[in-house]
Amino acid sequence: MNQDYVYTSEMPVGPLPNLFLVADGMGGHKAGDYASKCAIETIVEAIESSHDTEVVPVLEKAIRRANEVVRDRASADDELNGMGTTLVAATLDKDVLCVANIGDSRLYVVSGREIRQITRDHSLVEEMVRMGGLRREQARSHPDKNIITRAIGAEDDIEVDFFQVQLSKGDIVLMCSDGLTNMIEDEEIRMILHGQRDLVEKAESLVAAANNNGGKDNIAVVLIEP
């Protein structure tokens, strides 16, 4: 069952010039795939009807609305009880990328010999790394690596992280679920993106590499060339 859900629009969505979303749902039975789909559809609808003009308020209000809807539907249906989803969202205005995230789905910027993780994981092992209780190289194989500390649907009120990135010519933006990053090291991701000819081949090669390394989870990939 695919609990990942992706939305992309290179055309304007409400006041935003474009919109890219990746969500990774969680929950038993069909709750995970429902949570990610519900959250993204709610976010898109909220942005389409938004009267705000600033990017961060547009995204934040839409994400908060998605949190309300996911929680309402979970409380109304026992089969959906406890469902939630990660989210990473991005919109590009000329060469400035605005990013929002909650959970452990990620956004990277890859430029030549450098790969930068822009988002910060909201996960138990990431908290342990930041507090000095766990080395970065140990986090990848830690038994609790899939425990996230923030998600849409988890609490009545949510905290969303926002980032702004200045992009340069030749940069590639990668958005993905942890089905990719749990299977491939960052440096291998950089080499794959640097080595293939076009975006389709790059995306297909990333998914193939993750599957070849075990493919233990759904893999969602969005690539953006400014």
N, C-alpha and C positions, 0 to 999 in steps of 0.2 A: 504494500500500500504506500502510495507516495504522499508523504505529509509535507513536502515542500510545495510552495506556490510562488509563481513568478509573474510580475506584471512589468511591461515596458511600453513606453510611448515616447517616440521622438517628436511628436507633435504636442502643442500646448494642452495642458490639463488644468482647467480653471485658470487661476492666475499664474501657474507655473509654466515655464517654457517647455518642459519635458518632465518625465517622471519614470523612475526605475525602482522596483521594489522586489525584495526577496524575503520570504517568510518560511520558517521551519516549525511546523506545528508539533504539539505533544498532547498525549492523552490516549486512553485506551479505546478499543474498538475503532470507530470512525471519527473519534473526537479530534485527533491531531490534524487530519487532512481538512476537516470542517473548520477548525480554528484558523488555520493559515489562509484558507480561501475566504472565510468570512471577514477576517481582519483586513485583507488587501482590498476586497470589494468595498468594504465600508470606508476605508481610507480614500479610495479613488472617488467614491460618491461624495464624500465630505469635501474633498479638494475641488471637485467640479462645481460645487455650489458655494464655495468660499467667497466671502467679500473682502477678505484681507488682501493686502498687497505685498507684505513682507514674507519672505520664504519661511523663516522659522515659525512664526505664529500659524501660518497655513499648515505646515507639517505637524506641529505639536497638537493643534486642535483636532486635526484629522486622526492622529494616533490615539489621542485621549477618547475620541468618539468610538474608535474601534475597540478600545479596552472596555468601554461601557457595553457595547453590543455583544462582545464575546462573553462577558460576565453574565449579562442578562439571559442569553441563550443557554449558557451552561446551567444556570440556576433553574431554568424552565424545563430542562430535559435531563433525566438521570443518565442517559447514555452519553451526554456531553459534559457531565459534571467533572470539574477539575481540568478541563482543557485549557490550553494556552498556546502561545506562539512567539517565536522570536521575530524580529523585523530589522532589516536594514533598508533605508530609503535614501535616494539621491536625486538631485535635480541639478542640471548644469546650465549656468547662465554665462554665455561667452566662455571665458576660461576659468571661471570660479565655480567649484563644486560644493554644494551644501549637502551634508550627510547627517542622517539621524539613525541611531541604533538603540535597540533594546534586546538583550539576550546575547547569544554568541555567534550569530551569523555575522559575517565580516565584509568590510570593504578595504581593498588595497589599491595603492597607486604604484604601477610598475613603470620604471623609466630606465631603459638601458641596463646597467649593471646593478640597479637598486630596486628593492621591493619594500614598500612601506605599508604597514598595517595602520590604517587611519582610525578605524573603530577600536574600541576597547571592550573585550569580552566581559559580560556580566555573568561570571561563572565562579563556582567555589574554588577551583584550582587557580584561576587568575587572581582571586583575592589572596590566596596562599602565596603566590609568587610575589605579589606586590608587598605583602607583609614580611617577606624574607623567609617564610617557612618552607618554601619549595623552590628548587632551581627550575629555570625555564625549560631545560632539556628533560626534566622529570615530568613536567606537566602533561606532556603528550601521551604518556602511557599510564597516567594516574588512574586508578579505578573509579574515581569520582569526577572524571573530566567532563561528563555529560550533565552534571548537576548545575543548572543555571540559577542565578540569584535574582534576575529580573525577567519578566515576560509579559506580553499583552495577555490580559485575562487572569493574571496571578493575584492581583490586589485591586482594591477599589481605586486607589490612586497609584499612578505610575510615574517614574522618573525617566525621562528620555535624554540621552546624550546627543549633543549636536557638535559638528565639526565643519570648518570651512577650509577648503584646500585650493590653492592656486595651481592650476595645471599648466604644463609647458608642452610645446610641440613634441610629439612622439610618445607622450604618456599614454598608458592604457589603464583604465579603471576596471578592477575586478570586484564584483559582488558575488558572494557565495554562501551557501549553508555549510555547516560543519561536516557534512558528508564528503566535502572536498578536502578541507584543511585537516581533518583527522587522518586522512589517508596519504597526503602529500606534504612534504616539508616546503617551507616558503621558498627556499632556494630552487627546488625542483619546479615550483610554479613559475618562478621568474625565468628559468631556462626554457620551459615550454613556451611561454608567451614571447620570449625573445627569438625562438627558433622557427616558428611557423609563419606562413605567408599572410594569411588573412584571418579575420576574427572568427569565422566559422571553423577553420582548421584549428585555431588556438583553443576554442571552447571544446571542440570534439576531443582534442588531445588531452586536455585537462581531465575530462570525464573518463576517458579511456585509461589514463594513468591511475586515477583514483580507484577504478574498478580492478585494474591489474594488481593494485596493492592490497586488495581485499574487498573493496566496495561494500562496507558493512552497513551503509546508510544511504538514503536518498541523496542525490547530488544535484544541487541547483547552481548554475553558473550564469552570470550576466557580465558581458564585456562591453565597455564603452570606449570608443576612440573619439576624443574631442574634435 
